[in-house]
Structure formats: structure tokens, C-alpha cells
Amino acid sequence: MNAVLLAVLLMLGLSLARTHVVISLLIGAIAGGLAGGLPLADTLAAFNQGITGGASVALSYALLGAFAVAIAKSGLPHALADAALARLQQGHAAGTLKWGLLLVLALVSVSSQNLIPIHIAFIPLLVPPLLFVIAKLKLDRRAVACVMTFGLVTPYMLLPVGFGDIFLKQILLANIAKAGMDVSGVNVMHAMAIPAAGMLAGLLIALFVSYRKPRHYDLGRIEQSERTHAKVSRKSLVTALAAIVAAFSVQLYTGSMIMGALVGFLLFIATGVVRWRDADDVFTEGMKMMAMIGFIMITAQGFAEVLKATGQIAPLVSASAELFGHNRALAVFAMLLVGLFVTMGIGSSFSTVPIIAAIYVPLCAALGFSPLATVAIIGTAGALGDAGSPASDSTLGPTAGLNVDGQHDHIRDTVIPTFLHYNLPLMAAGWVAAMVL
């Protein structure tokens, strides 16, 4: 069996069997390296080299966690949550609040990819204080995870703005052109519209079918972890708003989540909202909150580096291309399926496209697919697996916000729901796009 395929299947199987994701990634990486012909020493060397790439992201999460705790201490998020609860207690329709909350989370998630490209930085700040309201509304957190993942993935695969400009123009179209196909006249939004519609269909199924029933959560655990009755002062509210604006502005200017979160945290200390003698405890609490996510990201980078070191990603792509000869329908299915496995393995759709484009472009040309259809195939193959991968930002981000009280499991409540509701419709929609464009 191909080493990449073996490593990904083993990692997924262990995760589904309730083995911790970090252990699953580590075992999958070792098994994949050995199956790919690497000695154990070389496998571990590749893994160690890879984990250095995850250190920056892990540190970003640690600082975001500290910033999130500082914001929680200011009382701002809880003031907003209390306002929502007051409306609920005054007799306002719970259904209106529920859909309003989901709409806000969807809009913020979408905006984080293009309008204000801060990616997942907003989740640890916005979501934890809303958990009490979510529990009062008996809203299934799996639905919330699906909403946020939709907003984190769909914009960059459809809209050529922000992260979408990077994915669609600088990576997707550039690599297809590099592989020898003229895409100068291709409207990338037209090419990716049908796959994006598949994502929308998955979201609607999740909200109106799979997770529409009420789900109960322990309010006591939420109160314990989030201090839902925090005292609020005018100074702390103003400081919190200023810190959030400063953090996002610095991140946009420097391109660094680390710098943005650091500036925001220091502003809380400078204004006295977080007292100097409490700063160490606040920072430590924030790091603890994000520790699991950080370690998963570090391990995922090592896992991806081992898969690349085996040299068996390209053979897997080539084998899938040759397997079905001139059968267009089966060839598209194989290309999409391999894209799913590669992205789930390396945890980044942005890294998958350059790997598969060099082989898929000549195959698509030989099979008679138009440039528009080729863009749809390769774009969908790259995006597949971003939602539903245990090691992807698009699943780790929602878990980071929804699991601060320990009532939201990363695999069962984020990974599996997003995999089923997005990868399956996206694969079907990508196949349809290839056939009709």
C-alpha cells in the first residue's frame, strides 16, 4: 500500500477509535515513514524538522489564549452574552436569537477570510463567552462548528479576495498555468461556483436536518470555565474594545497573529484592567486553554513533513491518474479522492494544489476537459479534506472556541460532522462541475 495512504488511514482510524489526535498523528507518521522506505532515524529526523514549522502557529494560539482570557476578565464578551440572555428572558423568541447567533458567527467567519483576513484569530475571543447563551438556547455545538468551518473554507475557494486571492489566483491558477494550460480567460468564480454550492448544501443539511434538535450542556461547567458573572466597568469595556481593534490592526499590518495578540494583551496590562501581579496567572491560564490545539498543530506539521519525505505523494497522484485510463467520470472521482487524502494528510489545501497540479493538468488535457473544468477539478481536489481533517485550522479553530469547558470533543463533535457535511457534498459537486463545465 502507498505509504501516504497508509499513514492517513491509520491516523484517521486511530482518531476515530478515540486515540488522542497527537498520538494518532505520531503513530501515523512513523508507520508512513517506515512503509515509505525511510529508516526510523530518517523518519524521526523528518518529523523533527516538520514540527519546527508548527511552533509559530502554536505560539500564536498560546498568545491568543492569553488575550482571550484577558478579554474575558474585562467583562465585554459576557456583557454581550448577558444582553442576549436578557432578551431571551424577556420573552423574545429563542428561535430568532438562535438563527441570529448562527448568522453572526457565519458572517464573522466569512469576513475573517477576506474582508478582515485574520483567519481563526477571532474564535478564541468571540466563541467562549457565547457558550452560556448557546447552552441556554439548547443549540447543538456541532451545528456551530459546521457554521464556522463553512465560513473558514468556502470564501477562499470561491471569492478571489484576501485568502481567496492567494488560493485561487496565486496558487490555483498560477500552478495550472505553470503546468502548461492557458487559463487567462478563465473566470475562477464561475469554475468554483458549483463546488461552493456543494458546501452550502452541506451547511443547510447540518442546520436543518442533522443538528436541528435541542442538545443539553452542563451550565455549571460553563460558568466555572468562563466566569459568566464577571463584573463590568466602563473602563474595562473601552479597554477591551481598544485592545481588540489594536490586536487585529497589528495583525493585519505585520501579518503576525503573535504580534497582534501580544499588543492586545499588553494593552490590558498597561491600562490596569489586568493587574501586573495577575498577568502571569492570566497568561498561564490562556496557554493551558490552547495547549491541546497547539500540540496538535505542531505534531501535524511533523506528520506532513514525513509524508513529503517518503516521496510517495506524487506516485499516489500518478497512480490515480493512470488507473482509469480514458474514463472521464471515474478519472475525476479518483482525482478528487486522492486530493482528499493528500489534504487530510498534510492539513493544508494551499499546499495540496502545487503537488497535484503538475500531474492533473496534463491528464485533464488528455481527457478533453476544458480549462474551466480543469480549474474546478484541481480547486475542488485541493479544498477537499480541509474541512474534516483532524489537523486542519478549519477544524482546530472551532474546537478551540467550543471546548473551553470540556464539553465539545474535537473528533466526534467537529471533525466527523464537518467531514460528512462538507467533503461528501463537495466531492459530488466537484464531480458535477467537471462533467458540465
Secondary structure, 3 states (H helix, E strand, C coil): CCHHHHHHHHHHHHHHCCCCHHHHHHHHHHHHHHHCCCCHHHHHHHHHHHHHHHHHHHHHHHHHHHHHHHHHHHCHHHHHHHHHHHHHHCCCCHHHHHHHHHHHHHHHHHHCCCCCCCHHHHHHHHCHHHHHHHHHCCCCHHHHHHHHHHHHHHHHHHCCCCHHHHHHHHHHHHHHHHCCCCCCCCCHHHHHHHHHHHHHHHHHHHHHHHCCCCCCCCHHHHHHHHCCCCCCCHHHHHHHHHHHHHHHHHHHHHCCHHHHHHHHHHHHHHHCCCCHHHHHHHHHHHHHHHHHHHHHHHHHHHHHHHHHHHCCHHHHHHHHHHHCCCCHHHHHHHHHHHHHHHHHHHCCHHHHHHHHHHHHHHHHHHCCCCHHHHHHHHHHHHHCCCCCCCCCHHHHHHHHHHCCCCCCCHHHHHHHHHHHHHHHHHHHHHHHHHHHC
